[in-house]
Amino acid sequence: MTGGRDRLRELLDAVLDGEHRTLADMAQGAYSSPFHFSRRLARDAGEPPVAMRRRVELERAAWQLARGATVTEVAFAAGYGSVEGFSRAYSRAYGHPPGTGPAGGTATAGSAHWLPAPNGIHFHAPDGLWVEGAAAATAAEVTALLVHHDVDDVRALVELAKGLSAEEYARDRLPGLTLLHWAGPDGSIALLLDRCVGTYEIWLASIEGADHPGRLEESGDPVALAARLDAVAPRWLAWVRDVERRGAWGDRLVDALCDPPESFVLGSVLAHVLTYSAQRRGLARALLRQAGVAVGDPPQPDGPPDPVRDGDPIEWLRRHAR
């Protein structure tokens, strides 16, 4: 799992801990006073902690009932002192008695057990939480995340490589490694990182009808590679945005640089770039560590995640979402 401290999640854990039945219990579990605990939850989650716990427990009960648990079992598991009290609360929340659907049928599993929530926080089976986003993310937004993360992570690795000697940078650490038969060997940090940057250059040349940018001959230079990345990255990102704007991922490119010429669907080009860049970034990260480069230590509990520690998009997004 990723590092870093998620204070809101800690507060929610305190709300939903099975042993925390009162506001004082919740606040103690979060190492806070009841006043500050309640105020923080109301501010960050838009719902008082006791009300949130009651609602999420009812959602959990609805899910358990849908899976065959008895009303008595779920009533006491939800912290109610009697079945009658639970049944009244459940009926007020769902508009029908526990264990039945609105029309008298059996309750269903899935998100059907969710109640209206001001914060999108719901019970998620079997014992977790689901937090709805403020706005629905589209496939295009997820793709944009992957594209931007890829470029940023390549840049981070190239910067780290600047600390190596020319010999260490070019050393063939994985003899015979070739990820793509037509691209050449990938056994050194220099070759792996050059392929990452060169892939953007090569595909843009094909798309723009420009001359082929050529290929790394020997060890290269991470400083020069960083300059190449600075030059090509904005063009690559602009191309992705333009294709998305035009809805043109199904268009085909006939690449005359290939011998013989080949046809490529634009969507497959992007998938190709992201797939092999991810493989090369992972290998380059491992080889940088092997070469003695400090790729990053695990973050301290109260510190921010290290953006290059693992190259994890989750850590990258958390950093950029702040």
Protein Blocks (a to p, Z undefined) as FASTA:
>chain_A
ZZdjdfklmmmmmmmomklmbfklmmmmnopafklmmmmmmmmnopafklmmmmmmmmmm
mmmmmnopafklmmmmnopabfklmmmmmmmmnopaehiafkopacdehjllpccdfklp
acddfbbcddddfbdcdfklmmmmmmmmmmmmmmmmmmmmmmpcfklmmpcfbghiafbl
knopakbfklmmmmmmmmmmmmmmmmnopacebjafklopfklmmmmmmmmmmmmmmmmm
mmmmnopmmpccddfkbccdddddfklmmmmmmmmmmmmmmmmmmmmmmnopafbpcddf
kbccdfklnopaklmmmmmmZZ
